[in-house]
Amino acid sequence: MIIVFKYLIPKGFSGFTIFPFIFLKKKEDKWNRFLLNHERIHIRQQLEMLVFPFFIWYFLEFFIRLILYRNWKKAYYNISFEKEAYLNDNNADYLVNRKLYDFFKFLK
């Protein structure tokens, strides 16, 4: 389910996902296939981790990477979940072919 609510989205972001919702900043982003595919990848990740553990892992990994990189943007882009989503958001067939827990490949 897609919800447009510009005040909920942090500055510098177009959207975020909390299963089962995709929150978008702009109404026109409903037609952005790359953004929607990116967020649908996050839905799949959240489902396979039973939602709540996903967020624990996500923020724990973010803080570890923040300590390592000392830069919040670099830490964010190096979270395994984000790496998987960004590298595959242009592949419309990715979710069809994706294997369970594929984000592990991006933990390096």
N, C-alpha and C positions, 0 to 999 in steps of 0.2 A: 504494500500500500504506500503510495507516494503522497507526502504532505508538503505543501509549500508554506514556509514560515520564516521569512527573512530575518527576524529578530532572534531566532534560536541558533542560527548558524554563526560560528565564530568568524571574526574578520579574517580574510585571506582564504576562506574555504567556500566551496560551492554546495556542499552537502555532507551529511553523515547518516549512518544507519544504526538503528537499534531495533533488532528483530521484533516484529515483522515490518517495521516502518522505515522508509527512506525519506529523510527530511531534506528539502532543497531550499536554497535561498531565493531563487527566481523561478517564476512560472514557466518561462521559456526553457529552463533546464530539463523540463519533463521530456523534451525531445532531443536531449543531448545523449546520444547512444553510448558514447564513451563513459560519461559520468554515470549513467544508469548501470552499465555493465560493471563498472568499478564497484558501485554500491551493492550490486547483486552478488558479486564475489564475496563481499563482506557478509552478506546475509548467509551465504553458504558456509563461510568460516564460522560464523556465530552458531549456526545450527549444529555443525559437527562437533563443536565444543560445548554444546548445551547452554549457550548464550552467556550466562553469568561468568563461568570460568574464562570465556573469551576476553571479557573486559578486564579481569584480574591480570591475565597474561599480557594483554595489550598494554596496560598502564605500567606493569612491572617491566616489560621489555623497553618501553619508552624511557622510563627513569634510568635504567641501566645504560641505555644508549646515550642519554643526556649526560650522564657522568663521563662516558667514554669520549663523546664528541664535543661536549661543552657548547653545544649549539642546538636549540630546540628544533629548528627546521631540519637539520641534518639527522637528528635523532628520530624525528617523525618519519622521514623518507626511508630510514633504514629499519623500521619495524618490519618484521617478516610478513605480517598481514598486508601492510601497505606495499611492500615490494612486489608481492604476488599480484595484488590488485592493479598497481600501476603498470607493471610489465605485461599484463594481459587484458587491460580494459579496451584495447583496440581489436581484440579477437572475439568476434560474436559467438564462436563455437567453443570458447574456452570452458564454460560451465558444463557443456555436454560431454567433453572429453576429460575434464579434471578428475584426478584421483583423490580419494579421501586423504585429508591432512597434507595436501600438496604444499601448504605454506612452510612446512618443515624444511623444504629445499632452500628456503630463503633465510634461514637462521644464521648463516655465516657472518 
